[in-house]
Amino acid sequence: MSSSGSDRALPTVPNSPVDPPPEKAVRRADSPPPVSSARGSEARAASASLSLSTDTEELEQDGPGSGIARNSPPWMVSTVIHALVLIVLAFVIIRQEDKGPLDISLAFSERLGKQLETEVETPAEEPEEEEEEPAEIEIPLPEVPEPAATVEQTAVEPEPQAPSPPRAEIIASSLLGRDAGQKEALLAAYGGDATTEAAVRQGLLWLKRFQRSNGSWSLSDPYSNGSRSENIPAATAMALLAFQGAGHTHFSGEFKRQVAKGKEALLAMQTPEGDFFPSRGKWSHRMYTHAQCTIVLCELYGMTRDESLREPAKRAVTYCIGTQSEEGGWRYYPGTGADTSVTGWFMMALQSARMAGLEVPATVFDRMGDFLDTVAVDNGSRYLYMPGTHGTLAVTAEGLLCRQYLGWAASDARLLEGADYLLENPIDWNQRNVYYWYYATQVLHHLGGPHWKQWNDTMKSILPQEQVRTGRERGSWHPHRPTPDEWGLRAGRLYVTCLSLYMLEVYYRHLPLYGDPHFVTPAN
C-alpha cells in the first residue's frame, strides 16, 4: 500500500489576512499639558521664591503666630525660611522631571477573532516578532506494489534545521472547523461553495446506501468495481472518516445513525492489544489499516468527548507508538522497516491523537523527522518512497505534509520549492492519481495564498464534474472510467470515492496550520 505513482503503499485518507487599520493615538482628555521647557521651570522657581517671600512676611506680620515670629531669635527665623525654600525648590525639581501625559494607542483588527489590544506608547518602538504557526494530516487506502520508476535520485541530507512543532493549541483546535457554525465561514474563506458541498453530500449518501447490516463497509462490494482484495476494517475506517470530515458524529448530524453503527462495528474489530488488522487480511495492508482506524477513534473522541471512546483510542495510539521501527517510521509489519507512504498515515494518526488531547511523546515525532531526512532529496523539497528507491509525486506530497506537521515554517524555502513542484503537476483527469491529489491538496491548503488558490480552482471544478450523477452508483467516482486512476483497479470504487470526498472537505476538515489560530474560537 504505498503512496502514489511509484509507491506500493495503499493510500489512505487521507490567508490573505486583512491588514488591520493604522493604529490611532488617543490622548487622554484629562491629561495636563507636558512640562518640559527650561524657561517654564525658571518661571515656576521665581514664582515659588516670590510666594515664599510673601508668605514669610505674612508670617512675621500677621496671623495668630505673628508674636512668636517677632519674639524668636534671628537664627530660628533664618532656619525656618531656608527649610521652606528647600522644600519649594524640591517640589519644582520634581515637577520638572515629570515625563508628561501618557499616550494610549488602541489597535483594532478587522479579522474575525482578533482581540482589541491596548499598547502603551514607548520612546522607541520595537517591532513585534511574529510567531510562526505550523501544521496537519488526513486519511484512506489501496494496495502496495513496488513504487513505479521515475527519475532515479540519490538521497541528499537536507540542511540542518530546528523546526518548532505546531503549538498544542493549534493542533487542539484542528477539528473545530467541522462544527456547523464554522463550516460556512471556512468554505467562504478558502474557496469552497455550494457545488463542492453538494458533491460531498451525494458521496455520503452513496456510502450510506452501501453500509452493511452490521454497520461495516467493504472494499469489494456490494457496489460495482470494488477492490481486488477485501479489508473490512480499512473500508469501515475510510467511510467513517468521510462522514466525520463533514462534521457528522454518532451524536449529531444527518448521518449520525450510520456513524453510530460504523463506530460499533469498528470497536468490535479492535483486539485487546489495540490493533485492528484481521488475521486473514492482506499483510501489506496491516499497518495502513491500523493507522486509519486510529484516526477514526481519535477524531471521534476529539469531536464528541465521548468517554467510552477514550480507552479504545488510547490503546490504538499506544500500539502506534510501540510499533515504530528503529528507522523512525512504519512499514508493513509492526516494528520493522519504514517507508514514506505508511509513515505518513501514522503521522496523521498521532497528530489526530494530539487533536483529541491524548499524549504522544515528542521523541516519537523527532524520530519521524530522522526517517524523513533519509528519504529527502533536492535539499528536502522532494521525497523517496524508501532510501535508495525512486521518488514519486505522491510520496513527495506526503513527505511535505509530514514536514508541515513537524514544524517547517510556511516561509521555508524547501517547502515553497516543493509546493511549486506540486503545482507543476496539477489535477488532470487524463492522468488520475487521487492518492497524490489527496496529499497535495492538504499541503497546499495549509500553505494557503496563491499556491492554494491555483490548486483549488482546478480541484473544485474537476472533482464535482466527474462524480457519477445517475444510477445505482450516483455520488461515487468510477475507479477506472473514463481513464483509470493510478490505484483504482486495485483499490476500487470505495477507495477513490472516499479520497475524493476528503479533498472536497478540505476547507473545514482540518484548520490550516499556518492560518489565524483565532479564526475559530474553541467552545468552553
N, C-alpha and C positions, 0 to 999 in steps of 0.2 A: 504494500500500500504506500508507495512513495508519492512524492508530490507530483508535479506536473509532467510535462513533456518527457523528460528522460527519467523521471522517478519511477520507482516501483511502488512507492508508498501510496496507500489508499487515501485519498483526500478526505478530509472531514471538514466539519464546518468551522465551515469554518466552524480666518475669521476676519471676514475682513472686519476687524473691530472698528467700532465707531469712535473716532477721536473725540475725547471729551472737550467741551468748550474751554476757552482760555480761562485760567483762574482769575478771579476778580478780587482785588484787595478791598476790604471793607473796613473803614476807620471807625472806631467806636465813637458814637456821638458825644458821650460824656467825657472823653479823654481831654485833659488840658493840653494846650499847645506846648511843644517841647521847649525847654530852656537850654540854650546852647551857646549864645554869643558871650564873649568876654565882657563886652560893653554892658550888656544886661546885668552881668554879675557885679561889675563895679558899681553900677547904679544902685543895685539892691544893697550892696555893702554900705554905700554912702547913706542911703535911706535909713538903714539899720542904725548907723552911728548917730545920725541926727535924732532918730527916735530915742536912742539911748540917752543922749544928752538931755533931751526934753524931759524924759522920764526921771532923770537924776535930779534935774532942777525941781520938778514937781515933788520929788521925794523929800528934798531939803526944805521946800517952802510950804507945801500943802499937806492935807490929809491927816488922818489920825496919828501917824507916826512921825510927823514933822518935828516934834520936840526931841525925839530920840536922835534924829539926824543932827540937829543943831548941837546937842549936848555930847555927841560922840566924839572921840579923839580923831584927828585928821587921818591917822593911819588906817583906822577901821573903815572910814568912808572910802578911802582910796582902794582898799582891798575889795569892798563890795562892788565898786564901779568897775574895776578890772575884771572881776569874775563875770559880771553881766556882759561885758564886752566880749570875752572869750566865748560865752555861750551863744551870743548872737552870731559871731563870726563862724562858729562851728555849724550853726544852722544854715548859714549862707553857703558854706562849702558843700554841705551835704546836698542841698538843693541844686547846686551847680552840677553835681555829678549825676543827677537824675538822667536816665537814658531816654527819657521822653516817653510818649504814649506807645502802647502795644498795638501793632497792626495785625489783624487776623485775616487770613485768606481762607475762603471756603471754596473747595473744588467740587463741582457737580459732574456726575457721569451720566451719559445718556444710555449706556449699555445696561441691559437687563441684569439685575443682581448686584451692580456696583453700589457700594455704600458711600455715604457722604463723609468726606474726610476733612478734618479741620487741622490746619497746619499753622504753627507759629512762625512768623517770618524771621529769618536769621540773617545776620550781616552778609554771610557768604553762602549762596545756595549750592548745595551738593546734589548732583544727580542721583536719583534713586536707582538702585540696582534691581533689575527685574529678575525674578526667579524663573528659571526655565522649567517648564512643566512638561512632563512627559506623557507617557503612554499607555495599548490594549490588544485583544485577540478573539478568534471565533471558531467555527465548527463543522465537518462531515467526512465522506469516506468511499473510495473504490479500492481496487486491488493493486498489488505492487509487483511489477516486473523489474528487470534491470533498467536503470534510467536510460532514456533514449540518448543516443550520442549526439552531441552538438560539437562546438569547437572545444577541443581539449585544452584545459587550462592548468597551470601549476599553482598550487596554493601559495599565497604570499601572506606573511604575517602582517596584520594590519598595524597601523601606527598605535603607539601607546595611548591609552585613553583612561579617563577617570570619570565615567558617566555617573550621574546621580539617578538612582532608581526613582520611578514615579512616586510622588508623595502618597502616603497612605490615604489621605482624604480624597485625592483624585481617583485612586483605584476604588475606594469605597463608594464613590458616587457614580461609578461607571454604568450601573444598571438603572439609574433613576430616569433616564430618558424614555424608558418604556412606559412610564406612567401615562395614563390617558391625557392628563393635563399638560404634559410636556411634549408629547409627540407632535402636535400641530406646530408648536413653535420651532422644534428641531427640523421638521420637514421643510418649513419655510426658510430656515436659516441655512440649510445645507443642500437644498435643491431637489427635495422630493416633491411629489404632487399627487393629485387625485388619481392619476393614471398608475403611478407606482403602487399606491395603496390598494387600488382595485385589483392589481395583479397579485399582491400579497394575499388578499382575502380569497381570491379564486384558488390560489395554490393551497391555502389552508383547508378550503372546502374539499379539494381533491384528497388531501391527506385524511380528512375526516371520513370521506367516503370509503377509504380502503383500510381503515383501522380494523384489526381483527377483534373477534368477540372477547378475547381475554385482555384486550387493551394494548397489545403489542402491534408492531408493524413488521413487514417482511421486506427484504431486499429483492425478492424474486417474484412475488405475486400478491394478490390476485389480479393485478393490473397487467397490461401488456409491456413487453420489452423490459423485463426485470433483469436482475443481475445473474451472472452465471453461477455465483456461489451464494449460499444463504448465510445470513448473520443477523439473527433476530435482535440481540441487544444493540448492535450498531444501528440497525434500521429504526428501532424504537427511540434511541437517543437522538438520531438525526431529525426525526419527525417532531419530537418534543422540543428540540432546540428551535425549530421553525415557529412553533406556537409561542414559546416563551420569548423569542426575539421580538414578537409583535406585542408583547405585554400580557399574554394570557397565562394564567396560573390555574391551579386546582381550586382556588378560592374566588377568582373573578375573571370576567371576560366572556365573550361569546362562545368560546370553545373550552370552558372550564371543565365540562364533563369529559371531553376527550383527554385533556391534560391529566385529570384525576385518575382515569383508568390507565393511561400510559405510565404514570408515576408508580402506581401499584404494581403494574407488570414489571417495570424495571427493578423496583426494590426486591421483587421475588427472585430476580436473577442474580442478585449480589451474593457472593459467598461470605462466610464468616471472616475470611481474611480481607475482605473489602473489594475484591476484583469482580469482574462481570463476564469474563470470557467463557463461553460454553466449551465443554471438553471435546466436542466433535467439530468445532468451527475451524475455518481455515487458519493455520497457525500464523501466517503473516498478518492477519487482522487483529491478533490478540491485543497488542498494546494500543493500537489505534482505538479499538473498542473501549478499552478501559478509560482512556483519556476522554473520549466523548461522553461516556456515562458519568464520569466525574464532573464534567462541565454542567451537565443537566442538573445533578443534585445540588451543586454549589450555587448555580443560578437560582434554582427554585427556592432553596433555603434563603439566599440573599434577598429575593424578591418578596418573600412572604413571612420570614422569620417563624416558620412552622417548626416547632421544637422537635417534632417527630422525624424531621429530616436531618437534624444536626449530627447525630451519631453516624448514620449511614454516609453522610458527606465527609465527616472526619475520617472514617475508615477508608473511604476511597482515596482521600488525599494522602493518608499515611502510606497506602500501598504505592501511590505515585512516587513519594519521596524514597521509599525503601527499595524501589526498583531502578533508581537512577544508576547508570553504569559508571565505570571508572573514567570513561571518556568525558562524562559530564552530560550525556544525553540519553536517549532511549532508542531502541530499535524493535525488532520483532519479538524478542524473548526477554523476560524480566532480568534486569541487571547485566545484560550482555549486549555490547555493541551500541552504536549510535548513528543515526542519520538525521538529516535536517528535516525531513518530512514528518517522521514520528515525533521528533523533539518539538517541533512547532505546536503539535497538538497538546503536548504536556506543558509547554509554556502557557498555553491558554487555560488548561485545566487548573494550574497552580495560581495563575492570576485570577481566575474565577473564584478560587478559594479565598484569596485576599479580598475580592469584591464582597464576599459573604461574611467577612470578618474572621475567617479561620486563619490560624497562624501557619506560616511557611518560613522555615529558616532562611536567612539571607544567603547562607552558603550554598543552598540549592541553586539559586539564580546565578551566583558567582561561577559555579561550575558549568552552568549552561553557557555563560559567556566564554569560558575557556574552550568549550567544544566549538562554539561558533568561530573562534579565532582559527581553529584548524581547518575550517572549510571556507574561510573568507578568501576571496581573490580580488584583484583590482583595488587593493587598499581597503577592502571591506565593503565596496559598493555592490559586489555580486557574490553569489554563494554556490558551493558544490553540494551534491547530494551526500557524499561522504568524502573524506580525504583521499585524494588521488583519483577521483572519478570525474565526471563531466558536470558542468554547470547547466542549469535549466532556468527558464523564466519562473517556473513555479517555486523552486527552492530559493531562488534569489528573492522573490517577493516574501516568502515565508521567513527567510533569514533577516530581511529588513524589518519585518514586523516584530520579530523577537528582539532586535536591537532597540526598537522604539520602546518596548516594554522594559528593557533593561536600562533605559535611561539616556539613549542618544538624544541630543537636542534637535529641535526642528531645523536649526541652522547648521547642523553638522554637514560638512562638505561631502562626506561619504554617503550620507543618507540622501542628500539632494542629487548627487550623481546617480545613485541607484534609482531614485524616483524618475529622473529624466529617462533612464533606460526603460523603465516600465511604460512611460508614455510613448516611447518609440515603438512599443508593441501593444497597441490598443485592442480593445474588444473588436473582434472580427468574426462574424458568424461563419465565414468560409474557412476559418482556422479555429475551431471551437476548442476551448480548454478552460472549462468552468472552474477547475481547481486553481489554476493560475489566476483567473479573474477574481476569484473569491479573496485570495490573499492580497492581490494588488489593490483591490477595492478598499480593503482595510488600511493598508499602508497610506494610500493617497488621501483617504478620508481623514485620518489622523493628522496628516501633514497640512491639509486644507489649502486655501489660496488658489492660485491659477492651476496648480497641479490637479487638485480635486475637481475644479470646475471643468477642465478639459476632459478628464476621465468620465465624470458623471454625466456630462452632456451626451456622450455616446451610450453609456450603460443604460440610462433611464429611457432611452429611445429604443434600443435594440431588444432588451430583455422582455418588456411587455409585448412588443410586436411579435416576438417568436413564440410566445406562450400559446399552447393549444386552446382554442376558443370554443370548440364544439365537441359533441360526442361524449363518450364514456370517460375519456382522459382529459376533458377540459380542465384547465387550471394547472396542468403539469407541463413539463418540457420534454419533448421527444429526445431520447438519448443519441439517436444517430440519423435523424432526418431534419432538414434536407441535407445536412452534412453531419458526419459523425463527430461526437465530442471525443477528446483525447482519451477519456476513460469511460465514455458512455457504453460501449459494447460490453465491457467487463462489469461496470458498477451498476448500470441500469437506470431506469426511469426515476425511481425514488431518490437516488443519489443526485442526479443532475437537477431535479426539481428542488430539493432541499438547499443545495448550494446557491441556486438562483434566488431562492427566497431570502437566504441570509444576505445576499448582496442588495436586494431591494429593501431590506430592513435596516441597512447600514446607517441610515440617517439618525436613527434613535437607538439602535441595538446596544451600542456602547458609546458613551460620550467621548469626544475626541481628546486624545491625550494632551494635545497642545492647545486645546480650546480654553475658553474662560471658565475657570473652576467654579465661578459663581453663577454660571448661566442657569444651572439647575440647583435649586436650594433643597437640601435634604429635609425630609419631614422629620418632626421630632419623634 
